[in-house]
């Protein structure tokens, strides 16, 4: 039987259904080789020679493939249809050749399919090819570049910028986007403006509202009404005049559906509609693809196969009617910079399988499939037709003019199925207006002024960040999720309410790199390098030329930083950030003079944690500090931290200590050397802490009430291991921090009752009972501390990454427990006592001397 290799067991299982008994389908479990994480794995002096090694956990998978090839030496590589998939096939071939599992005359074929369906797999098997070496070379170039940047730039950061963790070719550019947006927000100064809205009534008694657009015969711009006094004058002008309809203009309009999904737009929409991170989205999409439900999910193409287009049109006609099917199929062309058009869009493999007909238990997969199906169907539907109406209203003397806008949907078209989400957009034109005619007199119900302030640019969400990276040509579909995840894992960025917030570490790293490695953080440079790598993929450029050109300049830039001192780096960063760190004061005094002692000067300092703060150089006589991103109002009256307010006469402050941020009541005194403190719980950002939240933390532990059985007080608090409820000596964990402040008696008693008695664990209910083992005894899926596992008698086997608790079958569970049982070490057999030996004679002194030598 020919040996077919794919990446994962889930994919292998699906393909095996279509290929039948003539093939042995095995999984490589992703990449089988990688560069050792040590210096020298890429050698620029030897033509960028790369030293690969088979990962320890991959050796058994390579061995299994090698064993299968002994029965049938034909190898078919069926990994994913992209650069990474091609690289896995190449790595596997190289590893098998090195172990002599395949020889020069061993038939090795490469097959690709965009969807795991019987027709796609069968067609691929009938049209094999060789491994695409230009794609492999593009992979090698990217891997070498990322290695060279990471292993040469990260040590520079460690030495010159305490607390910095790492830098990356694309990761650092992505971080720069977030940091620059944060600096824009800090530099932003709000501008006040006012608007005036009138509530009006038509002759038929229908109510609507209109906005003031002209005053004293002059058209109003956004900031023309700048003060409350100006707004009041405008209100009086409207109230003192009779108003009538000057004109009614109705224009037909249409809206076309959005293109089908590619990787970036899927991540954006999943973030907008479900709050899914890029990593979470791609994980769910991967499982849908491996199960054969959707086409390949790492793509920047939006083209759709003709047969899929026709199938979508058939579904539209059957479900919604012929009027929803356009006369000709819709064609889409990618407008994104550097789009490869290498693959088809992300779509269902079977258009007729609507979400309600697909049995998926995982909620993420179910939501994502519903999104993909609706978007795909909608993209081939008729446009929505609507009527947009503009009503101009004014006074007879022409001194006052108002406008009302609205629209009516005449035919919903694709909106019947799906409407794309939008970022940071408020559309006030979707309201419907009552029927009016020119000359209609209008009664005034109210005239209301409203104060507004200009808003700073919004922080990026994962969706808007991916969109911006795509626009700039930075990164590729397969990298977006890992890049966004990495900068969060490094502590450079945190996510609060789905918004990405640059932290001090990330800010310092970015400023350092922009000043000493500016070229490599330029958006155009990174995009141009991506274009060169795309040329390598197409076979139009030699990858070693790309590496050589990059390394020549990059190594010189690294060498230039060798003499830099930490103080010099901090001074440079302090200088660059000065406009943001030390804004001009209202009294015109020196913004760097210490507001506490008046003697010292403020400058940038770093903490052991890698964070940074502004401090007085008159330390230790003056202990004034404030956060890097704060202003002088964020400093407390004495000591470090930020004053949040007062409670019962005590100052409540937010501080950063050895173990992270915390809130404190009062000050340390000789009578009270340790004032009340409370650490910020996991998930609470420093930016979210105000006086109310600080007092909530300082009030813990919170009494819930006396236990109904013994009257002893139940308390809720946050401890070393997270949120809890306590009764006597029994502690029970709570799933969410916020529940500490809201939990009531019934819930507390329930949680405590579920807590197993010390020393005797309560029997855990299985998540699923799969059936009986062939040798007898039930096999169940259990919830474990480190994830789900299958249990049979005394054998526990952890689920592999490709298996979920909801999808694992009895056969798969039997295979896992059998493997686990077989791997168990046998009990050592008791050894017979050794026979007593006669005591050895003492050696002669001469021999002993030789032995000693």
C-alpha positions in Angstrom: 0.0 0.0 0.0 1.3 3.5 -0.9 2.1 5.6 2.1 0.3 9.0 2.2 1.6 11.6 4.7 -0.4 14.6 5.9 0.2 16.9 8.9 -2.4 15.8 11.4 -4.3 12.7 12.5 -7.6 14.5 12.0 -6.7 15.2 8.4 -5.4 11.6 8.0 -8.7 10.2 9.2 -10.8 12.3 6.8 -8.6 11.5 3.8 -8.5 7.8 4.7 -12.3 7.6 4.2 -11.8 8.7 0.5 -8.7 6.7 -0.4 -9.7 3.3 1.0 -7.7 0.3 1.8 -5.1 0.7 -1.0 -3.3 3.4 1.0 -1.7 3.8 4.4 -2.4 7.4 5.6 -0.1 8.6 8.4 0.5 12.0 10.1 3.8 13.9 10.4 2.3 16.0 13.3 3.5 19.2 11.6 7.1 20.0 10.9 9.5 17.1 11.7 12.7 19.2 11.6 13.6 22.6 12.9 16.7 24.8 13.5 18.2 24.1 16.9 17.6 27.1 19.2 21.3 28.0 19.5 23.8 30.3 17.8 25.2 28.9 14.6 22.2 27.1 13.2 22.4 29.5 10.3 25.9 30.2 9.1 26.3 33.3 6.8 30.0 32.5 6.3 29.1 29.1 4.7 26.6 30.3 2.2 23.8 30.4 4.8 24.1 26.7 5.5 21.3 25.7 7.8 21.7 22.9 10.4 18.4 21.0 10.9 17.5 18.4 13.5 14.6 16.1 13.9 12.6 17.2 17.0 12.6 14.7 19.8 8.8 14.3 19.7 8.9 13.9 15.9 11.3 11.0 15.8 8.6 8.4 16.5 6.4 9.8 13.7 9.3 9.7 11.2 10.1 6.2 12.4 6.4 5.1 11.9 6.5 6.5 8.3 9.8 4.7 7.6 8.4 1.4 8.9 5.4 1.8 6.7 7.6 2.4 3.6 9.2 -1.0 4.1 6.0 -2.7 3.0 5.4 -0.3 0.1 8.2 2.1 -0.8 5.9 4.6 -2.7 5.6 7.9 -0.8 2.9 10.4 -1.5 3.2 13.8 0.3 -0.2 15.4 0.8 0.6 18.3 3.1 -1.2 21.6 2.9 -1.2 23.6 -0.4 1.0 26.5 0.7 4.6 27.3 1.5 4.6 25.7 5.0 3.0 22.5 3.6 5.6 22.4 0.9 8.4 22.8 3.5 7.0 20.0 5.6 7.0 17.7 2.6 10.6 18.7 1.8 11.7 18.2 5.4 10.1 14.8 5.6 11.8 13.7 2.3 15.2 14.9 3.6 14.8 13.2 7.0 13.7 9.9 5.4 16.6 10.0 2.9 19.1 10.7 5.7 17.8 7.6 7.6 17.9 5.7 4.3 14.2 4.9 4.6 13.9 6.2 1.0 16.5 5.9 -1.8 17.2 7.8 -5.0 14.9 5.4 -7.0 12.1 5.5 -4.4 9.0 7.0 -6.1 8.1 10.2 -4.2 5.0 12.2 -5.3 3.6 15.5 -4.1 -0.2 16.1 -4.3 -2.2 19.2 -3.3 -5.9 19.8 -2.8 -7.6 23.0 -1.6 -10.4 21.1 0.1 -10.6 17.7 1.8 -13.4 16.3 -0.3 -13.6 13.0 -2.2 -13.5 14.7 -5.6 -10.7 17.1 -4.6 -8.5 14.3 -3.1 -9.2 11.9 -6.0 -8.3 14.6 -8.6 -5.1 15.4 -6.7 -4.1 11.7 -6.6 -4.5 11.6 -10.4 -2.3 14.7 -10.9 0.8 14.3 -8.8 3.9 16.5 -9.1 7.3 17.0 -7.5 8.0 19.1 -4.5 8.0 22.8 -5.5 11.5 23.9 -4.7 11.0 27.6 -5.3 8.3 27.5 -2.5 10.8 25.6 -0.3 13.5 28.2 -1.0 11.1 30.9 0.0 10.4 29.0 3.2 14.2 28.6 3.8 14.8 32.3 3.2 12.0 33.4 5.7 13.2 30.9 8.3 16.8 32.1 7.9 15.8 35.7 8.1 13.7 35.3 11.2 16.5 33.2 12.8 19.3 35.8 12.0 17.2 38.7 13.2 16.0 36.9 16.4 19.4 35.5 17.4 21.4 38.6 16.7 19.0 41.4 17.6 17.5 39.9 20.8 20.9 39.7 22.6 21.5 43.3 21.8 18.1 44.1 23.5 19.0 42.0 26.6 22.3 43.8 27.0 21.2 47.4 26.3 17.6 47.4 27.5 17.0 45.5 30.8 13.8 43.6 30.8 13.4 43.4 27.0 12.7 39.8 25.8 13.0 39.5 22.1 12.7 41.2 18.7 11.6 39.8 15.4 11.6 40.7 11.7 7.8 41.2 11.4 6.9 41.1 15.1 8.8 44.3 15.9 7.2 46.1 12.9 3.8 45.1 14.1 4.6 46.3 17.6 5.7 49.6 16.2 2.2 50.1 14.8 0.6 49.6 18.2 3.2 51.8 20.0 2.8 54.7 17.5 -1.0 54.5 17.8 -0.6 54.8 21.6 1.7 57.8 21.2 -0.9 59.4 18.9 -3.5 59.0 21.5 -1.3 60.5 24.2 -0.4 63.5 22.1 -4.1 64.0 21.1 -5.7 67.2 22.5 -9.5 67.2 22.4 -11.3 70.1 20.7 -14.7 71.1 21.9 -17.6 71.7 19.4 -21.4 71.8 19.6 -24.3 70.6 17.5 -27.9 71.6 17.5 -30.7 69.2 16.8 -34.4 70.0 16.4 -37.2 67.6 17.1 -39.9 68.3 14.5 -43.4 67.1 13.6 -45.0 66.9 10.1 -48.5 68.0 9.3 -49.6 64.4 9.7 -48.2 64.2 13.3 -45.2 62.1 12.5 -42.0 62.9 14.4 -38.4 63.1 13.2 -35.2 65.0 14.0 -33.1 67.3 11.9 -29.6 68.8 12.4 -28.7 72.5 12.1 -26.6 73.0 9.0 -26.6 76.8 8.4 -26.9 79.9 10.6 -27.2 83.5 9.6 -27.2 82.4 6.0 -23.8 80.7 6.4 -23.2 77.0 6.1 -21.8 75.6 9.3 -18.6 73.6 9.5 -17.9 71.0 12.2 -16.2 73.4 14.6 -18.2 76.6 13.9 -20.2 76.3 17.0 -17.3 76.1 19.5 -18.8 77.1 22.8 -21.9 76.7 24.9 -22.7 80.4 24.4 -22.6 80.0 20.6 -24.8 76.9 20.9 -27.4 78.8 23.0 -27.5 81.6 20.3 -28.1 79.0 17.6 -30.9 77.4 19.7 -32.6 80.8 20.1 -32.3 81.4 16.4 -34.1 78.1 15.6 -36.7 78.5 18.3 -37.7 82.0 17.2 -38.4 81.1 13.6 -41.1 79.1 11.8 -39.7 76.2 9.8 -40.9 74.5 6.6 -39.7 71.9 4.1 -37.6 73.6 1.4 -36.9 70.4 -0.6 -37.2 66.6 -0.6 -34.7 64.7 -2.6 -34.9 60.9 -2.9 -32.1 59.1 -4.7 -31.9 55.4 -5.5 -28.8 53.6 -4.1 -27.5 50.1 -4.0 -25.1 48.1 -1.8 -23.1 45.2 -3.1 -22.1 42.2 -1.0 -18.6 41.8 0.4 -16.1 39.5 -1.2 -15.8 35.9 0.2 -13.4 35.4 3.0 -9.6 35.2 2.9 -7.5 34.7 6.0 -7.2 38.3 7.1 -10.9 39.2 6.5 -12.0 36.0 8.3 -9.9 37.0 11.3 -11.3 40.5 11.2 -14.9 39.5 11.1 -14.5 36.8 13.7 -13.0 39.4 16.0 -15.8 41.9 15.3 -18.7 39.6 15.7 -17.5 37.0 18.2 -14.5 38.7 19.9 -12.3 35.8 18.7 -8.5 36.4 18.7 -6.6 35.6 15.5 -5.2 32.4 17.1 -8.6 31.2 18.3 -10.1 31.9 14.9 -7.4 30.0 13.0 -7.5 27.0 15.4 -11.3 26.6 14.8 -10.8 27.1 11.0 -8.1 24.4 11.0 -10.4 21.9 12.6 -13.2 22.7 10.1 -10.7 22.3 7.2 -9.4 19.0 8.5 -12.9 17.6 8.9 -13.6 18.5 5.2 -16.1 21.2 5.9 -14.3 24.2 4.5 -11.6 24.9 1.9 -8.0 25.7 3.0 -8.0 28.5 5.5 -4.6 30.2 4.9 -5.1 32.1 1.7 -5.0 35.7 0.4 -7.1 34.8 -2.7 -10.8 35.6 -3.1 -11.4 33.7 -6.3 -14.0 31.0 -6.1 -14.1 27.8 -8.2 -16.7 27.9 -11.0 -18.5 24.8 -9.6 -18.7 26.4 -6.2 -20.2 29.6 -7.7 -22.9 27.7 -9.5 -23.6 25.6 -6.4 -24.0 28.8 -4.4 -26.4 30.3 -7.0 -28.5 27.1 -6.8 -28.7 27.3 -3.0 -29.8 31.0 -3.3 -32.5 30.2 -5.8 -33.8 27.2 -3.7 -33.8 28.9 -0.3 -34.5 32.6 -1.1 -36.0 32.7 -4.6 -34.9 33.5 -8.2 -35.1 37.3 -7.5 -32.1 37.0 -5.2 -29.8 35.5 -7.9 -28.0 38.0 -10.1 -28.1 37.6 -13.9 -24.4 36.7 -14.0 -22.0 35.3 -11.3 -20.1 37.8 -9.3 -16.3 37.9 -9.8 -13.9 39.3 -7.2 -10.3 40.6 -7.5 -8.1 41.2 -4.5 -7.1 44.8 -3.9 -4.7 44.0 -1.0 -1.0 44.9 -1.4 1.2 41.9 -2.4 -1.8 39.5 -2.7 -0.7 36.2 -4.1 -4.0 34.9 -5.5 -2.4 31.5 -4.8 -5.5 29.8 -3.5 -9.2 29.9 -3.6 -11.2 31.8 -1.0 -12.3 30.3 2.3 -15.7 28.7 1.6 -17.8 25.6 2.5 -16.8 22.5 0.6 -20.5 21.8 0.1 -22.7 24.9 -0.4 -25.9 22.8 0.3 -24.7 22.0 3.8 -26.1 24.9 5.7 -25.1 25.6 9.3 -28.4 24.1 10.7 -27.6 20.8 8.9 -24.0 20.5 10.1 -23.6 18.6 13.4 -20.7 20.4 15.1 -20.6 20.4 18.9 -17.7 22.9 19.3 -19.1 26.4 19.7 -16.2 28.2 18.0 -16.3 25.9 15.0 -20.1 26.2 14.8 -20.0 30.0 14.9 -17.2 30.2 12.4 -18.8 27.8 9.9 -22.0 29.8 10.1 -20.1 32.9 9.4 -18.2 31.4 6.4 -21.4 29.9 4.9 -23.4 33.1 5.1 -20.6 35.2 3.7 -20.1 32.8 0.8 -23.7 32.6 -0.1 -24.2 36.4 0.3 -21.2 37.2 -2.0 -23.2 35.6 -4.9 -26.5 37.3 -4.2 -28.2 40.4 -5.7 -27.3 43.8 -4.4 -29.5 45.5 -1.8 -31.6 48.3 -3.3 -32.5 51.3 -1.2 -33.8 54.9 -1.4 -31.8 57.6 0.3 -33.8 60.7 1.2 -32.5 64.2 2.1 -34.9 66.8 3.4 -33.8 70.4 3.5 -35.6 72.6 6.1 -35.4 76.3 6.6 -36.9 79.6 7.7 -38.5 82.1 5.4 -35.7 84.7 6.0 -33.0 82.1 5.1 -31.3 82.6 8.5 -31.7 79.1 9.7 -31.2 75.8 7.7 -31.6 72.2 8.9 -31.2 68.8 7.3 -32.7 65.4 7.9 -31.4 62.3 6.2 -32.6 58.7 6.1 -33.0 55.7 3.9 -35.5 53.0 3.1 -34.5 49.5 2.0 -36.6 48.6 -1.1 -35.1 45.2 -1.7 -32.9 43.5 0.9 -30.9 41.4 -1.5 -27.7 39.9 0.2 -28.7 41.6 3.4 -31.3 38.9 3.9 -28.4 36.6 4.7 -25.4 38.6 5.9 -24.0 42.0 6.6 -20.3 42.7 7.2 -19.3 44.2 10.5 -17.6 47.6 10.6 -14.8 49.0 12.8 -15.3 52.2 14.8 -18.1 53.5 12.5 -21.3 55.1 13.5 -23.8 55.4 10.7 -26.8 57.7 11.5 -28.3 57.6 8.0 -30.1 54.3 8.4 -33.1 55.8 10.0 -36.4 56.1 8.1 -38.0 59.5 7.5 -41.8 60.1 7.5 -43.5 61.2 4.3 -43.1 65.0 3.6 -43.6 67.4 0.7 -42.0 70.7 -0.2 -43.8 73.6 1.5 -45.0 71.5 4.5 -45.0 73.6 7.7 -43.2 71.8 10.6 -43.9 72.2 14.3 -41.0 72.3 16.7 -41.1 69.8 19.7 -37.6 70.6 21.0 -34.4 72.3 20.0 -31.4 70.7 21.8 -27.7 71.7 21.9 -25.2 68.9 22.4 -21.6 69.2 23.4 -19.0 67.1 21.6 -15.2 66.6 21.8 -13.0 65.3 19.0 -11.9 61.7 19.8 -8.4 60.3 19.5 -7.7 57.6 17.0 -9.0 54.3 18.4 -6.6 51.6 19.7 -6.1 48.7 17.4 -8.2 45.5 17.9 -6.7 42.3 16.5 -9.0 42.7 13.5 -8.0 46.3 12.7 -4.3 45.5 13.3 -4.4 42.5 10.8 -6.2 44.8 8.4 -3.5 47.5 8.7 -0.7 44.9 8.3 -2.4 43.6 5.2 -2.7 47.1 3.7 1.0 47.7 4.3 2.0 44.4 2.8 3.5 43.2 6.1 3.4 39.5 6.9 1.4 36.8 5.2 -1.9 34.9 6.0 0.0 32.1 7.8 1.8 34.6 10.1 -0.8 37.0 11.3 -2.1 34.9 14.2 1.4 34.0 15.5 2.7 37.6 15.3 -0.3 39.1 17.2 0.0 36.3 19.8 3.8 36.7 20.3 3.7 40.4 21.1 1.1 39.7 23.8 3.0 36.7 25.2 6.2 38.8 25.4 4.3 41.4 27.6 4.9 44.1 25.0 1.1 44.5 24.5 -1.9 43.7 26.6 -5.5 43.2 25.5 -8.3 45.0 27.4 -11.9 44.9 26.1 -10.6 43.6 22.8 -8.2 46.6 22.4 -4.4 46.2 22.1 -2.6 48.5 24.5 1.2 49.1 24.3 3.0 48.5 27.6 6.2 50.2 28.8 8.3 47.2 27.7 6.9 47.4 24.2 7.3 51.1 24.0 11.0 51.0 25.1 11.8 48.2 22.7 10.2 50.1 19.8 11.9 53.4 20.5 15.3 51.6 20.8 14.8 49.7 17.6 13.5 52.8 15.7 16.6 54.7 16.7 19.3 52.1 16.3 17.8 49.8 13.6 15.4 52.2 11.9 15.7 50.7 8.5 14.5 47.3 9.7 11.4 48.8 11.3 10.3 50.8 8.2 7.0 49.6 6.8 8.2 50.0 3.2 11.4 48.1 3.8 9.5 45.2 5.4 6.9 45.2 2.6 9.7 45.3 0.0 11.4 42.3 1.6 8.1 40.4 1.5 8.0 41.2 -2.3 11.5 39.8 -2.7 10.4 36.6 -0.9 7.4 36.4 -3.1 9.7 36.6 -6.1 11.6 33.6 -4.6 8.4 31.7 -4.4 7.7 32.4 -8.0 11.2 31.2 -9.0 12.2 34.7 -10.1 14.9 35.4 -7.5 17.7 33.4 -5.8 17.0 33.1 -2.1 20.6 33.3 -1.1 21.0 36.6 -2.9 18.2 38.0 -0.7 19.8 36.6 2.4 23.2 38.0 1.5 22.0 41.5 0.7 20.0 41.6 4.0 22.8 40.2 6.2 25.5 42.5 4.8 23.7 45.6 6.1 22.1 44.1 9.1 25.3 42.7 10.6 26.9 46.1 10.2 24.0 47.7 12.1 24.4 45.1 14.9 28.2 45.8 15.1 27.5 49.6 15.5 25.6 48.9 18.8 28.4 47.0 20.4 29.9 50.0 22.1 26.6 51.4 23.4 26.2 51.8 27.1 22.8 51.3 28.9 22.9 54.9 30.2 23.5 56.2 26.6 20.5 54.2 25.4 18.2 55.5 28.1 19.3 59.0 27.5 18.5 58.6 23.8 15.1 57.1 24.5 14.4 59.9 27.0 15.3 62.5 24.4 13.1 60.9 21.7 10.1 60.6 24.0 10.6 64.0 25.7 7.6 65.6 23.9 5.3 62.9 25.2 7.0 62.4 28.6 7.4 66.1 29.6 4.6 68.1 28.0 4.6 71.9 28.4 3.2 73.2 31.7 0.5 75.8 31.9 2.7 78.1 34.0 5.5 78.0 31.5 8.0 76.4 33.9 10.5 73.8 33.0 8.6 70.6 32.3 11.5 68.5 33.5 11.8 70.1 36.9 10.5 67.9 39.7 7.1 69.1 40.9 7.7 67.7 44.3 11.1 68.8 45.5 11.7 71.6 42.9 15.4 70.8 42.9 15.8 67.6 40.9 15.1 67.0 37.3 12.9 64.3 35.8 14.3 61.6 33.6 13.6 58.1 32.4 14.4 55.2 34.6 13.9 51.4 34.2 12.7 48.9 36.7 14.0 45.3 37.2 10.7 44.0 35.7 11.6 45.6 32.4 9.1 48.4 32.8 9.9 52.1 32.9 8.9 55.2 34.9 9.7 58.8 35.3 11.6 59.6 38.4 13.5 62.5 40.1 17.3 62.4 39.8 17.4 63.8 43.4 16.8 60.3 44.7 16.9 59.2 47.5 16.2 62.6 49.0 13.2 62.9 46.6 11.1 59.8 45.8 8.8 61.4 43.2 7.8 59.0 40.4 5.0 58.7 37.9 4.1 56.1 35.2 5.7 56.4 31.8 2.4 57.0 30.1 1.0 59.3 32.7 1.1 63.0 33.5 2.0 64.9 36.6 -1.5 64.3 38.0 -0.8 60.6 38.0 1.9 61.0 40.7 1.0 60.6 44.3 1.8 63.0 47.1 4.8 61.1 48.4 6.5 57.8 47.4 5.9 55.9 44.2 2.6 55.5 42.5 -0.5 57.2 41.3 -3.0 58.9 43.6 -6.5 57.6 42.7 -8.4 59.6 45.3 -9.3 59.6 49.0 -11.5 57.5 51.2 -12.3 58.4 54.8 -9.4 60.8 54.7 -6.9 58.2 53.5 -5.1 58.5 50.2 -5.8 55.6 47.9 -2.9 55.0 45.5 -2.0 52.6 42.6 1.6 51.4 42.8 4.1 49.0 41.2 6.1 46.8 43.5 8.4 43.8 43.3 5.6 41.5 42.5 3.6 43.7 40.2 1.0 46.5 40.5 -1.1 46.9 43.7 -3.4 49.4 45.4 -2.7 50.8 48.8 -4.6 52.7 51.5 -2.7 55.4 53.3 1.0 55.7 53.9 3.6 53.7 55.8 4.2 55.2 59.3 6.1 54.1 62.4 2.8 53.0 63.9 1.7 51.2 60.7 4.8 50.2 58.7 2.7 48.0 56.4 -0.5 49.9 55.3 -3.4 47.9 53.8 -2.6 46.7 50.2 -4.1 44.5 47.5 -2.5 43.1 44.4 -4.3 43.5 41.1 -5.8 40.2 40.1 -5.0 38.5 36.8 -7.0 40.1 33.9 -7.2 43.5 35.5 -5.1 46.1 33.6 -3.5 49.0 35.3 -5.4 51.3 33.0 -8.7 50.0 34.3 -8.1 50.8 38.0 -9.9 53.8 39.4 -10.9 54.7 43.0 -14.0 52.5 43.0 -12.2 49.4 41.8 -9.3 50.0 44.2 -11.7 50.3 47.2 -13.4 47.0 46.0 -10.0 45.3 46.2 -9.1 46.8 49.5 -12.4 45.7 51.0 -11.5 42.0 50.6 -12.1 39.5 52.0 -15.8 40.2 51.6 -18.3 38.6 54.1 -21.0 36.8 52.2 -23.0 35.8 55.3 -23.3 33.0 57.9 -23.4 29.5 56.7 -27.0 28.1 57.0 -25.7 24.9 58.7 -23.4 26.1 61.4 -23.7 29.9 61.3 -19.9 30.4 60.7 -19.2 33.3 58.3 -18.5 32.6 54.6 -16.0 35.0 53.0 -15.0 35.7 49.4 -11.6 36.9 48.5 -8.6 36.7 46.1 -5.6 34.7 47.2 -2.4 33.3 45.9 -4.2 30.8 43.8 -6.9 33.2 42.5 -10.5 34.0 43.6 -12.1 31.8 46.3 -14.9 31.4 48.9 -14.0 30.3 52.4 -15.9 28.6 55.1 -13.9 27.7 58.2 -10.8 25.9 56.9 -12.4 25.0 53.5 -11.4 27.0 50.5 -13.1 26.6 47.1 -11.9 28.3 43.9 -14.2 30.6 41.9 -13.9 30.6 38.1 -14.0 34.4 37.6 -12.5 37.3 39.7 -15.6 39.4 39.3 -17.7 36.8 41.1 -15.8 37.6 44.3 -17.8 40.9 44.5 -21.2 39.5 43.5 -21.4 35.9 44.8 -24.5 35.3 47.1 -25.2 32.8 49.7 -26.8 30.1 47.5 -24.0 30.1 45.0 -21.3 30.1 47.8 -22.9 27.1 49.6 -23.1 25.3 46.2 -19.4 26.0 45.4 -18.3 24.9 48.9 -20.4 21.7 48.8 -18.8 20.7 45.5 -15.3 21.0 47.0 -14.0 17.5 47.8 -13.1 16.8 51.4 -9.3 17.0 52.1 -7.6 13.7 51.4 -10.6 12.2 49.6 -11.2 13.5 46.1 -14.9 13.4 45.0 -15.7 11.2 42.1 -15.5 13.2 38.9 -18.4 12.8 36.4 -17.1 11.8 32.9 -17.6 14.3 30.1 -18.6 11.4 27.8 -18.9 7.7 28.1 -17.6 6.2 24.8 -18.3 2.5 25.3 -16.6 -0.6 26.5 -13.0 -1.7 25.9 -12.6 -5.1 24.0 -11.1 -6.5 27.2 -14.0 -5.3 29.3 -14.6 -2.1 31.3 -16.0 1.3 30.2 -13.9 3.9 28.5 -14.8 7.5 29.4 -13.6 11.0 28.5 -12.6 12.9 31.7 -11.8 16.5 32.5 -8.3 16.8 33.9 -6.2 19.5 35.3 -4.0 19.6 32.2 -6.8 19.0 29.7 -9.2 16.2 28.8 -8.1 12.6 28.9 -9.5 9.1 28.4 -9.8 6.7 31.3 -10.1 2.9 31.2 -9.8 1.1 34.6 -6.5 2.4 36.0 -5.1 3.6 32.7 -5.3 7.4 31.9 -4.3 8.6 28.5 -4.1 12.3 27.6 -5.8 13.4 24.4 -3.4 14.4 21.6 -3.6 18.0 20.2 -5.6 16.9 17.2 -8.3 15.2 19.2 -11.0 17.1 21.1 -13.2 15.7 23.9 -16.3 16.3 21.8 -15.1 14.5 18.7 -12.9 11.5 19.9 -14.3 8.1 18.9 -14.2 4.8 20.8 -11.7 3.4 18.4 -9.4 6.4 18.9 -9.7 6.1 22.6 -8.9 2.4 22.6 -5.8 3.1 20.6 -4.7 5.7 23.1 -5.2 3.6 26.2 -3.6 0.6 24.6 -0.6 2.6 23.7 -0.5 4.0 27.3 -0.9 0.6 28.8 1.9 -0.8 26.7 4.2 2.0 27.6 3.8 1.4 31.4 7.1 0.2 33.0 6.9 -3.3 34.4 7.4 -3.8 38.1 11.0 -4.7 38.8 11.4 -8.4 39.7 12.8 -9.1 43.1 16.5 -10.0 42.9 17.8 -13.0 44.7 20.2 -12.1 47.5 23.8 -12.3 46.3 25.8 -15.2 47.7 28.2 -14.1 50.5 31.8 -13.9 49.3 34.9 -14.6 51.3 36.6 -11.4 52.4 39.2 -10.4 49.9 42.8 -10.5 51.0 44.6 -7.3 51.5 46.8 -6.4 48.6 50.6 -6.0 49.0 51.8 -2.5 49.8 53.6 -2.3 46.5 50.5 -3.2 44.4 48.5 -0.8 46.5 50.9 2.0 45.6 50.5 1.2 41.9 46.8 1.3 42.2 46.9 4.6 43.9 48.8 6.0 41.1 
